[in-house]
Amino acid sequence: MNQDLKQLKTKKLFLLDMDGTLYLDHQLIDGTIPFLDTLKKQNKRGIYVTNNSSKSVIDYVKKLSSLGIDSTEKDFYTSSMATARYLNEFHFGKTVYCMGTASLKEELNSKGIKIAKDKDDFVDVVLIGYDTELTSQKLYDVCWLLKQDLPYIATNPDYVCPVEFGFVPDCGSFADMIYNATKKRPIFIGKPHPRMIEYAIEASGYSKKDAVIIGDRLYTDILSGINANITTICVLSGETTLEDIQQSDIKPDFILDSIQTVYDIIKA
């Protein structure tokens, strides 16, 4: 084994992207279950850190359960959670128009954030997420509200979300579409901003030197790890290809085929 790769065996906290890293849509990626089982056997911690804001944490617990993975709400840190914290820190008590799923709205509401019923509901802040329930009316409402120069936030900058057959547009693509109509850009909350990573490490009780992030996207997963100054692993099971890495200025510490390869390294 490469000497540099051996350092992965010393890591105690594994920050795990999900879409494209552990599964694609409803299909587990080979090696996921053995990898997670090994973390438990070695008394190491895994935290699921995802930019996908279409599901609440409870939804993710159910999602992983359907794939045969046991988890609790404490095992997650999502862009929805980071967005809720940001809204409560910088727009406390304000009414938010949310172009997002019912799950995202419920998650925000559970953190004390008031969600507008529609664009006429005295809106203070505009928020967009990865909305798998997107309608033309929602896009119309966002564009109308942004003409009022309201604070504008997005849960994550991902352009696509990996699925079994390839990719579908994600929040970053929605933001580009809205920009074409309004010339307004949002403040993005999730990865690659280091805030999510630092919050997750803080909650775990470990330090940055104990942590490694594993993901399939250079401009979110890997860049967030670089920005947070922790070890990074890019897996080639989702969005990023080897050619993408060669052409990018964003360089992970390690490039591995999939979570199966990570398992092969840490299991011994």
Beta strands, then each sheet from edge to edge (+ up, - down):
strand 1: 13-16
strand 2: 23-24
strand 3: 27-28
strand 4: 45-50
strand 5: 76-78
strand 6: 95-99
strand 7: 114-115
strand 8: 125-128
strand 9: 152-154
strand 10: 160-163
strand 11: 166-169
strand 12: 187-188
strand 13: 211-215
strand 14: 231-235
strand 15: 254-256
sheet 1: 5+ 4+ 1+ 13+ 14+ 15+
sheet 2: 2+ 3-
sheet 3: 7+ 6+ 8+ 9+ 12+
sheet 4: 10+ 11-
end
